[in-house]
Amino acid sequence: MQPFTTLTGIAAALPIPNIDTDKIIPARFLKTIKRTGLGSALFHAMRYRPDGSEDPDFVLNKEPWRRAQILIAGPNFGCGSSREHAPWALLDFGIRCIIAPEFADIFYNNCFKNGILPIKLPQAVCDALAEDARLGANARLTVDLERQVVVRPNGEEIRFEIDPFRKRCLLEGLDDIALTLAHADKIAAYEARRRAAEPWAVG
């Protein structure tokens, strides 16, 4: 998993409440277990017209926001069914940070496991950041995870809270597999002891 330290990038405003995981990536695109190639299906119903062409009015189809790395979202973002493809699609598109007043719990947890930083901030603050985002490429936001601040284009720093364990995992790029492999020596020692003590129980 790619570490998340400091990100300075274009932010796109999508302040729509209750965007569920089916809107993030429709179920018909969940046929793969690969984490790549899903960015083209992100927000499919909103990004594309019935004929498959891009909707020019959708924010991620416009310059400079089609290069956004930060998403300013509405409340209850990521609600609906549990699907890890949702953060996969966001990450494949290029989104590394989502800022919203609140997130659905499962989606929120899945973001951390895939290298995306979800930040909870009050609605009024999200509204101000959405206005910043609408200014385009000349008004980039900076997200500093180590210091736990979002820096607005005017220099104002907005502090956010994050669980210390999740913060460490993002800073060091540790997903669940990497966390397990960090204890590989202890796991191997345990398996050796078990083989010696209970050889009949080990295949």
Secondary structure in CASP SS format (residue, H / E / C, confidence):
PFRMAT SS
TARGET T0000
AUTHOR 0000-0000-0000
METHOD secondary structure of the structure
MODEL  1
M C 1.00
Q C 1.00
P C 1.00
F C 1.00
T C 1.00
T E 1.00
L E 1.00
T E 1.00
G E 1.00
I C 1.00
A E 1.00
A E 1.00
A E 1.00
L E 1.00
P C 1.00
I C 1.00
P C 1.00
N C 1.00
I C 1.00
D E 1.00
T H 1.00
D H 1.00
K H 1.00
I H 1.00
I C 1.00
P C 1.00
A H 1.00
R H 1.00
F H 1.00
L C 1.00
K C 1.00
T C 1.00
I C 1.00
K C 1.00
R C 1.00
T C 1.00
G C 1.00
L C 1.00
G H 1.00
S H 1.00
A H 1.00
L C 1.00
F C 1.00
H H 1.00
A H 1.00
M H 1.00
R H 1.00
Y E 1.00
R C 1.00
P C 1.00
D C 1.00
G C 1.00
S C 1.00
E E 1.00
D C 1.00
P C 1.00
D C 1.00
F C 1.00
V H 1.00
L H 1.00
N H 1.00
K C 1.00
E C 1.00
P C 1.00
W H 1.00
R H 1.00
R H 1.00
A C 1.00
Q C 1.00
I E 1.00
L E 1.00
I E 1.00
A E 1.00
G C 1.00
P C 1.00
N C 1.00
F E 1.00
G C 1.00
C E 1.00
G C 1.00
S C 1.00
S C 1.00
R C 1.00
E C 1.00
H H 1.00
A H 1.00
P H 1.00
W H 1.00
A H 1.00
L H 1.00
L H 1.00
D H 1.00
F H 1.00
G C 1.00
I C 1.00
R C 1.00
C E 1.00
I E 1.00
I E 1.00
A E 1.00
P C 1.00
E C 1.00
F E 1.00
A C 1.00
D H 1.00
I H 1.00
F H 1.00
Y H 1.00
N H 1.00
N H 1.00
C H 1.00
F H 1.00
K H 1.00
N C 1.00
G C 1.00
I C 1.00
L E 1.00
P E 1.00
I E 1.00
K E 1.00
L C 1.00
P C 1.00
Q H 1.00
A H 1.00
V H 1.00
C H 1.00
D H 1.00
A H 1.00
L H 1.00
A H 1.00
E H 1.00
D H 1.00
A H 1.00
R C 1.00
L C 1.00
G H 1.00
A H 1.00
N H 1.00
A C 1.00
R C 1.00
L E 1.00
T E 1.00
V E 1.00
D E 1.00
L C 1.00
E C 1.00
R C 1.00
Q C 1.00
V E 1.00
V E 1.00
V E 1.00
R C 1.00
P C 1.00
N C 1.00
G C 1.00
E C 1.00
E E 1.00
I E 1.00
R E 1.00
F C 1.00
E C 1.00
I C 1.00
D C 1.00
P H 1.00
F H 1.00
R H 1.00
K H 1.00
R H 1.00
C H 1.00
L H 1.00
L H 1.00
E H 1.00
G C 1.00
L C 1.00
D C 1.00
D H 1.00
I H 1.00
A H 1.00
L H 1.00
T H 1.00
L H 1.00
A C 1.00
H C 1.00
A H 1.00
D H 1.00
K H 1.00
I H 1.00
A H 1.00
A H 1.00
Y H 1.00
E H 1.00
A H 1.00
R H 1.00
R H 1.00
R H 1.00
A H 1.00
A H 1.00
E C 1.00
P H 1.00
W H 1.00
A H 1.00
V C 1.00
G C 1.00
END
